[in-house]
């Protein structure tokens, strides 16, 4: 569970920004999207294949 404690004199905007950054680093939003609905095995394979292609494309781009 992500937790952010506001510092002395720190504004709510700054605290919220830190919280969003921590949640993003923890991967909570990605996990939430992944479990939002049932994914069939075929959809899962397609998603992983696309991710691999993206990763390979980035790796060879220099």
trRosetta pair geometry for C-beta under 8 A, 3 or more apart (Angstrom, degrees):
i j d omega theta_ij theta_ji phi_ij phi_ji
2 19 7.0 120 133 -157 120 73
2 22 4.7 147 -160 126 125 114
2 23 5.2 -147 43 -81 169 68
2 26 5.4 -133 -67 -10 118 156
2 28 6.7 -91 -11 -34 128 144
4 15 6.0 152 126 -170 125 82
4 18 5.1 144 -145 107 145 109
4 19 4.4 -120 13 -82 146 81
4 22 6.0 180 -63 10 110 150
6 10 4.9 -159 -172 73 85 117
6 12 7.6 -34 -107 -99 143 50
6 15 4.4 -33 -97 -96 97 140
7 10 4.1 86 57 -23 83 129
7 15 8.0 -170 16 -85 69 97
10 14 5.2 -113 -176 82 93 129
10 15 5.7 107 128 -56 117 95
11 14 4.8 95 62 9 83 102
11 15 7.0 -149 98 -4 44 89
12 15 5.6 -57 -147 40 34 112
12 16 6.0 36 155 -21 68 108
13 16 5.8 -56 -147 37 28 111
13 17 6.3 31 153 -22 63 107
14 17 5.6 -52 -148 33 31 115
14 18 6.6 31 153 -17 63 103
15 18 5.8 -54 -151 36 33 110
15 19 6.4 35 150 -21 65 106
16 19 5.5 -52 -147 35 33 115
16 20 6.4 35 154 -19 65 103
17 20 5.9 -52 -148 35 30 111
17 21 6.5 31 152 -19 62 106
18 21 5.6 -56 -150 36 32 113
18 22 6.4 32 153 -19 66 106
19 22 5.8 -56 -149 36 31 110
19 23 6.3 29 154 -18 66 107
20 23 5.7 -54 -145 37 31 111
20 24 6.2 33 154 -20 64 107
21 24 5.7 -55 -149 36 29 112
21 25 6.4 29 154 -18 64 106
22 25 5.7 -54 -146 37 31 110
22 26 6.3 28 155 -18 65 109
23 26 5.8 -58 -146 38 30 110
23 28 4.9 -66 -167 38 83 127
23 29 6.6 77 144 -30 103 95
24 27 7.8 38 173 -68 32 33
24 28 7.9 -75 -73 35 21 85
24 29 6.7 -10 -105 12 59 122
27 30 4.9 -49 -167 43 79 116
27 31 5.7 85 133 -26 86 101
28 31 5.7 -59 -149 39 30 112
28 32 6.2 33 153 -23 66 107
29 32 5.5 -53 -146 35 32 114
29 33 6.4 32 156 -18 65 104
30 33 5.9 -54 -149 36 31 109
30 34 6.3 33 152 -23 63 108
31 34 5.6 -55 -149 34 31 114
31 35 6.5 8 160 -1 65 110
32 35 6.4 -71 -148 47 27 95
32 36 6.6 55 150 -60 63 90
33 36 5.5 -25 -153 -18 35 121
34 39 7.7 -50 -170 -18 67 142
39 43 4.8 -125 -169 90 84 124
39 44 5.2 105 133 -63 116 87
39 47 7.4 -26 -168 -6 140 144
40 43 4.7 95 54 7 77 102
40 44 7.0 -140 95 -7 40 88
41 44 5.5 -53 -146 35 34 115
41 45 6.4 36 155 -20 66 103
42 45 5.8 -53 -151 34 31 111
42 46 6.5 31 152 -18 64 106
43 46 5.7 -55 -149 37 33 112
43 47 6.2 34 154 -21 67 106
44 47 5.8 -53 -147 35 30 111
44 48 6.4 25 156 -15 64 108
45 48 5.9 -58 -147 40 29 108
45 49 6.2 32 154 -22 65 108
46 49 5.6 -55 -146 35 30 114
46 50 6.4 29 156 -18 65 105
47 50 5.9 -55 -150 36 29 109
47 51 6.4 30 151 -19 63 107
48 51 5.5 -53 -147 37 33 114
48 52 6.4 37 153 -21 65 103
49 52 5.8 -52 -150 33 31 111
49 53 6.5 31 152 -18 63 104
50 53 5.7 -53 -150 36 33 112
50 54 6.4 35 152 -20 65 105
51 54 5.7 -53 -149 36 32 113
51 55 6.3 32 153 -20 65 107
52 55 5.6 -55 -147 37 31 112
52 56 6.2 29 156 -16 66 107
53 56 5.9 -56 -145 39 29 108
53 57 6.2 33 155 -23 64 107
54 57 5.7 -56 -148 34 29 113
54 58 6.4 26 155 -16 64 107
55 58 5.9 -57 -151 37 30 109
55 59 6.3 32 152 -25 64 108
56 59 5.5 -52 -144 32 33 115
56 60 6.5 16 164 -6 66 108
57 60 6.6 -67 -149 43 25 98
57 61 6.3 27 154 -26 62 113
58 61 5.8 -58 -144 31 30 113
